[in-house]
Amino acid sequence: MPERALRALAGALLPQELGGPAPGDVAAAAEVLLAQQPRSGRMGVAGAGAVLQASALVRHRRPLSRLDADSRAALLASLGGNGTVGAVALDAIKALLLLAHGGTVYRGEIDAVAERNRPARADGELDLLDASEAPAVLEADVVVIGSGAGGAFAARELARGGRSVLIAEEGERWTVSRVRGSGPLERFAGLYRDGGATMALGLPPIALPVGRAVGGTTVVNSGTCFRPPPGVVERWHGVHGLALAEPQELAERVDGVEQTLSVAPAPDAVLGRNARIALEGAAALGWEAAPLRRNAPECAGSCQCAIGCPRNAKAGVHLNALPQACAAGARILARLRVDRVLVEDGRAVGVAGRGPDGRAIHVRARLVVVAAGATEAPPLLRRSGLGKHPRLGRGLSIHPALTVAGAFEEPVHAWRGVLQSVGVEELHEREGILIEATATPPGMGAMAYPGVGAALLERMARADHVATIGGMVADAPNGRVLGSGRSIVSYRLARNDLRRLLRGMDAMARMLFAAGAREVEIGGGVAALRSADELPAALERVAPKQLRLAAFHPTGTVAGGSDPSRHPADERGRLRGVRGVLIADASLLPSCPGVNPQVSVMALAEAAAAHSS
């Protein structure tokens, strides 16, 4: 999109004459994000901008940039939340520009955290080779595609077992000095696939950010570490026949994972006011709540987990399992895009990929471990001629989630403390609704703010008085990953999952009111509420298509189990229909884990690797 068009849209959304930022500054920051998006994403944003410009011409016979502030605000407000093409276009542009603006405004505060606090630990020692410097052909006993939660633990297990292991990773390495020296927008754009623009397409569309770096999504996740619930393990093992989930063995592997990650409750001293409000609200309602267990015992409450910890306090696999795998002889090949698995006579013999300059690179290996993630594994297997199973790419669960915000008289500064801090179990076991006090890095929550023009500027001005709580549901596997080139994620929100999201919305709003909120925003096109008594009627008015949903835990697209008709991978994670391909990431999970899944993925991947010989 031309910068002039971005400036016009920024000026319409955040009018400078009403106290908004300079449109050119917002447009320049947005270009940082757009530069990392694929061509299709950039074209989508350009198309959205064209729709908004066309709406101005049709209604006012003048472009947006020539309308006064009141006319621009009225036009955008008329488009918002009505399910039309214009509303979708407005949401897309608004999210981009508000993220760009928020990341710029709060850069000083984000940088100050690094200046106040030295790194908690040094970077892990990695044997790392950039694909731009790699030979055209490499050899190993095993090639692992992906260096995230599953790939790191599988690689460590295999390397410790005496095999030569090469880990192929599409992303780059982000050292702590690089994180500390980069702005929030550069970090966001660089640490996520497609600049963070991945979406699950449906009504409503759902943001589905996926990490891409040495260490995978563990570099940018919240650090929350749940053990797999007993009922879930029983279903994986007893119903689906996943031998890797044998309860006693899996429990022992989970113990080992927790030790590797240094899992412990979030330190009380750094929880922050956002967490305190959640605890106070839960206590007032008589609900069980406590600090979450995380892999960040040295956390200082930077609230930057989602854009890379500036202190190396969060123990992603780039700080433990990957260095341990390298110490056992593994090597990491960074910035290698794996195009396909090579197969000869029904057996995998390696992978073919491309370096950052497009140069072809082959890795010859007798075992290929696919740990590319639930959204990337199905297209990779299809490109490789291994996508014939009818359930490949199906069965996708994503933990759809929404956030409720409460305004308080006193300052909250939700971004000063632990990003995901407190868990509320009241509705979890009984209804599959997990509530977690959660915030965003400074300024990055702006992309979800309601309103346009003066109303939006007013909301942004009081952001420091707002507390946020998020809720996610253990969803039906209603998603699909389509395509063989780029992933296309399709997801239909089940009616029962929508009902439970609204149930969670009600519970979170009641928590905020119980903690003293003077008003609460539940979203879905409903105006801010002033008391809990308004909730029943308000929930009736929620428009599902106007909900702002996000999801962070895609699983299940190459499910493992004993039934050849239901499970593309077998009970030990081996891909059916070919020899020498092992699935060792979140795509292997045969049903929704019901909790943040990184510990489950790590333990199952390690088990799959251990049983691969």
Disulfide bonds with the S-S distance in Angstrom:
none
